[in-house]
């Protein structure tokens, strides 16, 4: 579903590029180079394809239309634009439809994040004592 969404956006936004898990490595590099050079106004990708191995300091906005059940995968995907060398303010927009699986995933992610923070705080407190 997300792969097809990425492809549809690419078809409708002139000059945009899309990267999915099916994008061949050579073509992925060409598309990333186009985006990084400013020749493409929009890079669309799935979390699996965009979430690792990229430094996108040319980007200043990430629109998340896909969420992983694993909070760290989402954070890693967002971190692509928060890299060393980023000179602009960045913004992350999470699109979540009401009464959808996405909304349930977001609720679960919020809960997991709260639990992780509680464990981290407990660990920090125990190291002080």
C-alpha positions as CSV (number, residue, x, y, z in Angstrom):
1,X,0.0,0.0,0.0
2,X,2.7,2.5,1.0
3,X,4.8,1.6,-2.0
4,X,1.9,2.3,-4.3
5,X,1.2,5.6,-2.5
6,X,4.8,6.7,-3.0
7,X,4.6,5.9,-6.7
8,X,1.3,7.8,-7.1
9,X,2.7,10.9,-5.4
10,X,5.8,10.7,-7.7
11,X,3.5,10.5,-10.7
12,X,1.5,13.6,-9.6
13,X,4.2,15.9,-8.4
14,X,6.3,17.1,-11.4
15,X,10.0,16.3,-11.0
16,X,9.6,14.3,-7.8
17,X,11.4,11.1,-7.2
18,X,10.3,8.0,-5.3
19,X,12.4,5.3,-3.6
20,X,10.9,2.0,-2.4
21,X,12.4,-1.3,-1.5
22,X,12.0,-2.4,-5.1
23,X,14.1,0.5,-6.5
24,X,17.4,-0.9,-7.9
25,X,20.5,0.5,-6.1
26,X,21.8,2.3,-9.2
27,X,18.4,4.0,-9.8
28,X,18.1,4.8,-6.1
29,X,21.5,6.6,-6.3
30,X,20.4,8.6,-9.4
31,X,17.2,9.7,-7.7
32,X,19.0,10.7,-4.5
33,X,21.5,12.7,-6.5
34,X,18.7,14.5,-8.3
35,X,17.0,15.4,-5.0
36,X,20.3,16.4,-3.3
37,X,21.3,18.6,-6.2
38,X,17.9,20.4,-6.0
39,X,16.7,19.0,-9.4
40,X,13.8,17.3,-7.7
41,X,11.4,19.2,-5.4
42,X,10.2,16.1,-3.5
43,X,11.6,12.8,-2.4
44,X,9.0,10.2,-1.5
45,X,9.9,6.9,0.0
46,X,8.8,4.0,2.2
47,X,10.2,3.8,5.7
48,X,12.2,0.7,4.8
49,X,13.9,2.4,1.8
50,X,14.4,5.9,3.3
51,X,15.0,5.0,7.0
52,X,18.6,3.8,6.7
53,X,21.8,4.8,5.0
54,X,20.8,8.3,3.9
55,X,21.9,11.8,4.8
56,X,19.3,14.2,3.5
57,X,20.6,17.6,4.8
58,X,19.1,19.2,1.7
59,X,15.6,18.4,3.1
60,X,13.9,20.5,5.7
61,X,10.5,18.8,5.9
62,X,9.6,15.1,6.3
63,X,6.0,14.1,5.9
64,X,5.4,10.7,7.4
65,X,2.5,8.8,5.8
66,X,3.8,5.4,7.0
67,X,4.6,4.4,10.5
68,X,6.5,1.4,11.7
69,X,5.3,-0.5,14.8
70,X,8.9,0.0,16.1
71,X,9.5,3.5,17.5
72,X,13.2,3.4,16.7
73,X,12.6,2.8,13.0
74,X,10.4,5.9,12.8
75,X,13.0,8.0,14.7
76,X,15.7,6.7,12.4
77,X,13.7,7.7,9.3
78,X,13.2,11.2,10.7
79,X,16.8,11.5,11.6
80,X,17.8,11.4,7.9
81,X,17.1,15.2,7.8
82,X,18.5,15.9,11.2
83,X,22.1,15.1,10.3
84,X,25.4,16.8,10.9
85,X,25.6,19.5,8.2
86,X,21.9,20.5,8.4
87,X,21.8,24.3,8.4
88,X,18.0,24.9,8.3
89,X,15.2,24.3,10.7
90,X,13.5,21.1,10.0
91,X,9.9,20.0,10.4
92,X,8.3,16.6,10.6
93,X,4.6,16.1,9.8
94,X,2.9,12.9,10.7
95,X,-0.3,12.2,8.7
96,X,-2.6,9.9,10.6
97,X,-6.2,9.2,9.5
98,X,-8.9,9.1,12.1
99,X,-10.4,5.8,13.0
100,X,-7.7,3.9,11.0
101,X,-5.1,1.4,11.6
102,X,-2.6,4.3,11.5
103,X,-4.3,5.9,14.5
104,X,-4.1,2.7,16.4
105,X,-0.4,2.3,15.5
106,X,0.2,5.9,16.6
107,X,-1.5,5.2,20.0
108,X,0.7,2.1,20.4
109,X,3.8,4.0,19.5
110,X,3.0,6.8,22.0
111,X,2.5,4.1,24.7
112,X,5.8,2.4,23.8
113,X,7.7,5.7,23.8
114,X,6.3,6.5,27.2
115,X,7.4,3.1,28.5
116,X,10.8,3.5,27.0
117,X,11.2,7.0,28.6
118,X,10.1,5.6,32.0
119,X,12.7,2.8,31.8
120,X,15.4,5.3,30.8
121,X,14.5,7.7,33.7
122,X,14.6,4.8,36.1
123,X,18.0,3.8,34.8
124,X,19.3,7.4,35.1
125,X,18.0,7.6,38.7
126,X,19.6,4.3,39.7
127,X,23.0,5.5,38.4
128,X,22.8,8.6,40.6
129,X,22.2,6.6,43.8
